[in-house]
Amino acid sequence: MLSVGVIGAGDIARKVHLPVLLIMPDVQVTWVFDSNLDRTCTVAKANGLRAVDPCSPAELPPCDVALIAIPVRVRGACCDTFSARETAVLAEKRFAVSAVEHLAISERFEPHRLARGYMRRFYSSTRPLRDLVRTRPFGRPVRMKISEWNRTTGSHVDRSYLDDSRQSALGGILSELGCHSLDVALFITGARAFDAQACELVFDGAVDRKISATIRLAESEYLPDSGLCLDYCVSWLDRQTNTMTLEFENYTVWSEIRPGGEVRTGDVSRPSTAT
Ligand SMILES: NC(=O)c1ccc[n+]([C@@H]2O[C@H](COP(=O)([O-])OP(=O)(O)OC[C@H]3O[C@@H](n4cnc5c(N)ncnc54)[C@H](O)[C@@H]3O)[C@@H](O)[C@H]2O)c1
């Protein structure tokens, strides 16, 4: 039996994580903590959990796994505490606000004690697309396109930390939504390096609402030496498809970006004609 402590009683913890954790037979959620005491108590009462009184991260009760579901900018002290205790951590995305921070956190945990919530790797089209890149039945991959628009958060809330610059730190569509598709692009292609050749961000105050970029993905044994061009556009401002397209030498395939998305051929803009 694994004991899990939950830090953050916000939307993602109560709508997504807790319903799953509470039905897992080998998991026991032993406590919940939020800096907002009302939230701690409400979520604890609703789920029959122990509510932890206001305290510093170092005073949080022990657990086997700590779920860190608070905004990225305020996670530092939790990472300090749990890395020192050698407690495993499942950190919600986004994991860090920079590559330097990403490495600094990663180095403090043994690899098997650190997990992140990039669940799109488990969408049904991700593995087949990855296999097509690796086994090349349609020839070498030559171009990838990702477009996504009318999504905010998995909990379907578009307020809270997103518009709060103190909590979100560089928050906006790139970090909230874009991190998932960029992660999947790297996962599918096996690329270990990238080069943003053109990039445009549209800001609304501190929040970026649109990013369009041309990115060269490289350093993968599955890609040509010249790499692969990724046309990338993720936007809260434009109407476009929620799709990922892979052009190979001999064929083009695409998939809707959703958990049960299928790998299809045909015109992306007319899904009813696709096979
Ligand atoms: N909502 C989603 O769909 C979604 C999806 C994936 C990842 N995430 C990530 O999960 C994190 C939380 O998202 P959310 O939607 O639940 O936000 P939310 O604003 O609903 O909840 C965040 C909670 O964190 C608490 N909090 C803030 N600072 C704290 C601290 N120092 N110690 C303890 N609690 C603290 C707040 O009181 C709040 O209850 C964010 O980093 C977000 O990027 C959210």
The ligand as a Gaussian input file, in Angstrom:
#p B3LYP/6-31G(d) Opt

LIG

0 1
 N       -6.224000      22.728000     -13.960000
 C       -5.703000      21.914000     -14.857000
 O       -6.373000      21.388000     -15.751000
 C       -4.237000      21.562000     -14.804000
 C       -3.769000      20.611000     -15.691000
 C       -2.458000      20.213000     -15.629000
 C       -1.613000      20.811000     -14.717000
 N       -2.062000      21.763000     -13.874000
 C       -1.117000      22.359000     -12.951000
 O       -1.479000      22.051000     -11.622000
 C       -1.158000      23.151000     -10.783000
 C       -2.415000      23.540000     -10.021000
 O       -3.437000      23.802000     -10.950000
 P       -4.966000      23.993000     -10.491000
 O       -5.742000      24.103000     -11.726000
 O       -5.335000      22.984000      -9.484000
 O       -4.849000      25.452000      -9.804000
 P       -5.802000      26.072000      -8.686000
 O       -5.512000      27.534000      -8.679000
 O       -7.199000      25.613000      -8.810000
 O       -5.230000      25.411000      -7.345000
 C       -3.957000      25.687000      -6.880000
 C       -4.024000      25.502000      -5.367000
 O       -2.697000      25.651000      -4.874000
 C       -2.824000      26.296000      -3.610000
 N       -1.508000      26.848000      -3.277000
 C       -0.898000      27.911000      -3.814000
 N        0.313000      28.070000      -3.255000
 C        0.452000      27.087000      -2.332000
 C        1.474000      26.724000      -1.450000
 N        2.632000      27.398000      -1.398000
 N        1.291000      25.657000      -0.639000
 C        0.128000      24.945000      -0.682000
 N       -0.880000      25.249000      -1.517000
 C       -0.716000      26.304000      -2.338000
 C       -3.908000      27.342000      -3.834000
 O       -4.463000      27.785000      -2.620000
 C       -4.891000      26.556000      -4.663000
 O       -5.872000      25.895000      -3.886000
 C       -0.624000      24.241000     -11.707000
 O        0.790000      24.214000     -11.685000
 C       -1.074000      23.859000     -13.080000
 O       -0.166000      24.244000     -14.084000
 C       -3.377000      22.140000     -13.884000

